[in-house]
Amino acid sequence: GNSVTQMEGPVTLSEEAFLTINCTYTATGYPSLFWYVQYPGEGLQLLLKATKADDKGSNKGFEATYRKETTSFHLEKGSVQVSDSAVYFCALSRGGGYQKVTFGTGTKLQVIP
Amino acid sequence: SAVISQKPSRDICQRGTSLTIQCQVDSQVTMMFWYRQQPGQSLTLIATANQGSEATYESGFVIDKFPISRPNLTFSTLTVSNMSPEDSSIYLCSAADGSNEQFFGPGTRLTVL
Protein backbone atom coordinates (compact mmCIF):
# COMPACT_ATOMS: atom_id res chain seq x y z
CA GLY A 1 0.00 0.00 0.00
CA ASN A 2 0.90 3.66 -0.09
CA SER A 3 2.94 5.15 2.69
CA VAL A 4 4.81 8.34 3.54
CA THR A 5 7.78 8.59 5.86
CA GLN A 6 9.02 11.93 7.11
CA MET A 7 11.64 12.94 9.57
CA GLU A 8 10.61 13.09 13.16
CA GLY A 9 10.50 16.34 14.98
CA PRO A 10 10.45 18.60 16.63
CA VAL A 11 12.87 20.65 14.59
CA THR A 12 14.09 23.81 16.27
CA LEU A 13 15.85 26.44 14.18
CA SER A 14 16.95 30.00 14.65
CA GLU A 15 15.40 32.66 12.48
CA GLU A 16 17.00 32.89 9.00
CA ALA A 17 18.37 29.35 9.21
CA PHE A 18 18.06 26.88 6.32
CA LEU A 19 15.29 24.31 6.63
CA THR A 20 15.13 20.80 5.26
CA ILE A 21 12.39 18.34 6.19
CA ASN A 22 12.94 14.94 4.61
CA CYS A 23 10.08 12.96 3.09
CA THR A 24 10.14 9.66 1.24
CA TYR A 25 7.23 7.71 -0.11
CA THR A 26 6.15 4.27 -1.24
CA ALA A 27 3.48 4.02 -3.91
CA THR A 28 2.67 2.26 -7.12
CA GLY A 29 2.57 4.24 -10.30
CA TYR A 30 2.96 8.00 -10.29
CA PRO A 31 1.37 9.58 -7.25
CA SER A 32 0.87 13.28 -6.71
CA LEU A 33 2.89 14.65 -3.81
CA PHE A 34 1.96 17.40 -1.38
CA TRP A 35 3.17 19.38 1.58
CA TYR A 36 0.48 20.60 3.96
CA VAL A 37 1.02 22.99 6.85
CA GLN A 38 -0.96 23.21 10.07
CA TYR A 39 -0.47 26.38 12.10
CA PRO A 40 -1.26 26.22 15.83
CA GLY A 41 -5.00 25.85 16.42
CA GLU A 42 -5.84 25.79 12.72
CA GLY A 43 -6.75 23.26 10.04
CA LEU A 44 -4.58 22.05 7.18
CA GLN A 45 -3.50 24.29 4.35
CA LEU A 46 -1.93 23.10 1.14
CA LEU A 47 1.58 24.55 0.98
CA LEU A 48 2.77 23.15 -2.34
CA LYS A 49 2.36 20.19 -4.64
CA ALA A 50 3.97 18.33 -7.54
CA THR A 51 2.21 15.95 -9.86
CA LYS A 52 5.00 14.35 -11.90
CA ALA A 53 8.66 13.47 -11.69
CA ASP A 54 11.11 16.41 -11.60
CA ASP A 55 8.30 18.90 -10.93
CA LYS A 56 9.20 21.52 -8.37
CA GLY A 57 6.46 22.86 -6.16
CA SER A 58 7.02 26.23 -4.52
CA ASN A 59 5.12 28.66 -2.32
CA LYS A 60 5.99 31.28 0.31
CA GLY A 61 9.71 30.59 -0.13
CA PHE A 62 9.28 26.84 0.40
CA GLU A 63 10.30 24.40 -2.34
CA ALA A 64 10.14 20.66 -2.91
CA THR A 65 11.17 18.61 -5.94
CA TYR A 66 9.51 15.34 -6.95
CA ARG A 67 12.39 12.84 -7.21
CA LYS A 68 11.14 9.55 -8.56
CA GLU A 69 14.57 7.91 -8.58
CA THR A 70 14.90 8.39 -4.83
CA THR A 71 11.12 8.42 -4.11
CA SER A 72 11.58 11.64 -2.19
CA PHE A 73 9.93 15.03 -1.83
CA HIS A 74 12.04 16.96 0.66
CA LEU A 75 10.81 20.36 1.82
CA GLU A 76 13.32 23.23 1.88
CA LYS A 77 13.37 26.89 2.72
CA GLY A 78 16.40 29.11 2.56
CA SER A 79 15.60 31.39 5.48
CA VAL A 80 12.91 30.52 7.99
CA GLN A 81 10.90 33.02 10.00
CA VAL A 82 9.19 32.77 13.36
CA SER A 83 5.87 32.78 11.51
CA ASP A 84 6.85 29.49 9.84
CA SER A 85 6.47 27.67 13.15
CA ALA A 86 3.90 24.97 12.45
CA VAL A 87 3.48 21.27 11.79
CA TYR A 88 4.34 20.17 8.25
CA PHE A 89 2.80 17.07 6.68
CA CYS A 90 4.09 15.31 3.60
CA ALA A 91 1.35 13.48 1.72
CA LEU A 92 0.54 11.65 -1.46
CA SER A 93 -2.47 10.66 -3.49
CA ARG A 94 -2.70 8.21 -6.32
CA GLY A 95 -3.86 10.92 -8.65
CA GLY A 96 -6.79 13.23 -8.88
CA GLY A 97 -8.54 14.85 -5.98
CA TYR A 98 -10.91 11.90 -5.80
CA GLN A 99 -8.25 9.69 -4.34
CA LYS A 100 -7.72 9.53 -0.62
CA VAL A 101 -4.65 11.30 0.71
CA THR A 102 -2.06 9.36 2.67
CA PHE A 103 -0.25 11.51 5.21
CA GLY A 104 3.09 11.25 6.91
CA THR A 105 3.29 11.62 10.67
CA GLY A 106 4.04 15.34 10.55
CA THR A 107 7.11 17.32 11.58
CA LYS A 108 6.80 20.11 14.08
CA LEU A 109 8.97 23.12 13.29
CA GLN A 110 9.76 25.73 15.90
CA VAL A 111 11.62 28.84 14.81
CA ILE A 112 13.11 30.94 17.57
CA PRO A 113 14.08 34.61 17.23
CA SER B 1 -10.58 26.06 -5.02
CA ALA B 2 -13.18 25.35 -2.36
CA VAL B 3 -13.69 27.00 1.01
CA ILE B 4 -14.86 24.68 3.75
CA SER B 5 -16.41 25.52 7.09
CA GLN B 6 -17.11 23.22 10.00
CA LYS B 7 -19.37 23.49 13.02
CA PRO B 8 -18.75 23.33 15.88
CA SER B 9 -15.14 24.42 15.96
CA ARG B 10 -14.68 22.69 19.29
CA ASP B 11 -16.74 20.92 21.92
CA ILE B 12 -16.38 19.18 25.25
CA CYS B 13 -18.70 16.21 25.67
CA GLN B 14 -19.53 13.61 28.27
CA ARG B 15 -18.82 9.95 27.61
CA GLY B 16 -21.74 8.00 26.22
CA THR B 17 -23.18 10.95 24.33
CA SER B 18 -23.06 11.69 20.59
CA LEU B 19 -21.91 14.73 18.64
CA THR B 20 -22.76 15.67 15.06
CA ILE B 21 -20.22 17.72 13.13
CA GLN B 22 -21.31 19.70 10.11
CA CYS B 23 -19.22 20.43 7.02
CA GLN B 24 -20.27 23.04 4.47
CA VAL B 25 -18.50 23.69 1.16
CA ASP B 26 -18.95 26.95 -0.74
CA SER B 27 -19.27 25.15 -4.09
CA GLN B 28 -20.51 21.83 -5.40
CA VAL B 29 -17.90 19.11 -5.06
CA THR B 30 -17.91 15.53 -6.14
CA MET B 31 -16.16 13.96 -3.17
CA MET B 32 -16.10 14.74 0.53
CA PHE B 33 -13.97 12.98 3.13
CA TRP B 34 -13.75 12.80 6.90
CA TYR B 35 -10.42 12.45 8.71
CA ARG B 36 -9.42 12.04 12.34
CA GLN B 37 -6.29 13.51 13.87
CA GLN B 38 -5.59 12.10 17.30
CA PRO B 39 -3.42 14.16 19.67
CA GLY B 40 0.10 14.42 18.33
CA GLN B 41 -0.68 12.10 15.44
CA SER B 42 -1.13 12.35 11.72
CA LEU B 43 -4.42 12.29 9.86
CA THR B 44 -6.31 9.06 9.33
CA LEU B 45 -9.13 8.75 6.81
CA ILE B 46 -12.38 7.65 8.42
CA ALA B 47 -14.61 7.49 5.36
CA THR B 48 -15.56 8.90 2.00
CA ALA B 49 -18.95 10.60 2.05
CA ASN B 50 -20.83 9.70 -1.12
CA GLN B 51 -23.72 11.83 -2.27
CA GLY B 52 -26.88 9.79 -2.56
CA SER B 53 -25.41 6.57 -1.22
CA GLU B 54 -23.85 5.10 1.89
CA ALA B 55 -20.41 6.29 2.96
CA THR B 56 -17.37 4.13 2.27
CA TYR B 57 -15.51 3.37 5.49
CA GLU B 58 -11.83 2.64 5.94
CA SER B 59 -10.59 -0.36 7.83
CA GLY B 60 -11.14 0.08 11.55
CA PHE B 61 -14.08 2.47 11.23
CA VAL B 62 -17.73 1.40 11.21
CA ILE B 63 -20.99 3.08 10.38
CA ASP B 64 -22.54 2.45 13.80
CA LYS B 65 -19.79 4.47 15.47
CA PHE B 66 -19.36 7.14 12.79
CA PRO B 67 -22.58 7.57 10.82
CA ILE B 68 -22.19 9.98 7.92
CA SER B 69 -24.74 11.82 5.84
CA ARG B 70 -24.26 13.55 2.47
CA PRO B 71 -27.62 14.95 1.42
CA ASN B 72 -26.25 17.13 -1.39
CA LEU B 73 -23.08 18.22 -3.17
CA THR B 74 -22.13 20.92 -0.66
CA PHE B 75 -22.88 19.47 2.77
CA SER B 76 -22.00 16.49 4.94
CA THR B 77 -22.24 15.50 8.59
CA LEU B 78 -20.23 13.13 10.73
CA THR B 79 -21.64 11.84 14.00
CA VAL B 80 -19.37 10.45 16.69
CA SER B 81 -21.60 8.06 18.62
CA ASN B 82 -21.44 6.74 22.17
CA MET B 83 -18.28 8.71 22.79
CA SER B 84 -15.40 7.67 25.01
CA PRO B 85 -12.24 9.60 25.95
CA GLU B 86 -10.42 7.73 23.17
CA ASP B 87 -12.54 9.65 20.65
CA SER B 88 -10.91 12.91 21.71
CA SER B 89 -9.41 14.15 18.45
CA ILE B 90 -9.60 16.78 15.78
CA TYR B 91 -12.06 15.79 13.08
CA LEU B 92 -11.46 17.30 9.67
CA CYS B 93 -13.65 17.44 6.61
CA SER B 94 -12.14 17.70 3.15
CA ALA B 95 -13.51 18.11 -0.35
CA ALA B 96 -12.22 17.27 -3.79
CA ASP B 97 -13.26 19.00 -6.97
CA GLY B 98 -11.50 16.71 -9.44
CA SER B 99 -8.22 18.60 -9.51
CA ASN B 100 -5.10 17.12 -7.99
CA GLU B 101 -5.93 18.59 -4.65
CA GLN B 102 -8.09 18.23 -1.58
CA PHE B 103 -9.23 21.22 0.44
CA PHE B 104 -9.53 20.93 4.19
CA GLY B 105 -11.82 22.51 6.71
CA PRO B 106 -10.50 24.11 9.90
CA GLY B 107 -11.36 21.04 11.95
CA THR B 108 -13.50 20.32 15.00
CA ARG B 109 -11.58 19.81 18.22
CA LEU B 110 -13.45 17.28 20.35
CA THR B 111 -12.69 16.52 23.98
CA VAL B 112 -14.54 13.67 25.67
CA LEU B 113 -14.54 13.58 29.46
Interface residues (C-beta under 8 A of the other chain):
Chain A: S32 F34 Y36 E42 G43 L44 Q45 L46 K49 T51 F89 S93 G95 G96 G97 Y98 K100 V101 F103 G104 T105 G106
Chain B: T30 M31 F33 Q41 S42 L43 L45 T48 E58 L92 S94 A96 D97 G98 S99 N100 E101 Q102 F103 F104 G105 P106 G107
